[in-house]
Amino acid sequence: MQDTPVVVRIKPATPQTQLATSEVARYIYLRAGQVPVIVDQPPSGGAQIVLGLDKALGPESFAIKTVGPITRITGGEPVGLLYGVYRYAELLGVRFYLHGDVIPDERLTKLSVVNDTGKPLFERRGFNPWGGHAEGLDAWNAYAWKSVVAQMVKMRMNTVLVHAYAWKPRFGLANLKMSIRMER
């Protein structure tokens, strides 16, 4: 790529907007091989990824639009912005699965020109892992849970439904009480 893009972050930052900023920079690096500079104010020229919020979009909705060298990724709330960043990564060729990301080997020579919007079709979106067997969720450790939850956000999921057989003390988990709460 000729012009390394600049990522313009949101101030004041929330945990979700900080993650969105670092993730867009990370996926641009992974696809184009250049580390974007992260700034607080847009420069006067050059390629830019500008992150923002717009309440008119709805809580988990996002809009991505490229005009000239500037791509704006906007969310209705911080989680919507994060979903927009992951959609932008998909438009750069990245694929997200529960087991991890798939990054194409070929480097991009230029960033995509985008005009995309998205909003959830359903309020609750997620998956339902089964327990009670050797590969089931009751055999997962904290690392496995954190890995799956991190991938769920990239796939714009917000719910985990746990299907477990608590009466089977196979793994010594008969008295396990588990609660996972994902917040916006």
PyMOL commands that set and color helices and strands:
alter all, ss='L'
color gray80, all
select helices_A, chain A and resi 15-32+55-57+78-91+137-139+142-154
alter helices_A, ss='H'
color red, helices_A
select strands_A, chain A and resi 6-8+37-39+48-53+62-67+70-75+95-97+100-102+115-118+126-127+159-160
alter strands_A, ss='S'
color yellow, strands_A
deselect
rebuild
show_as cartoon
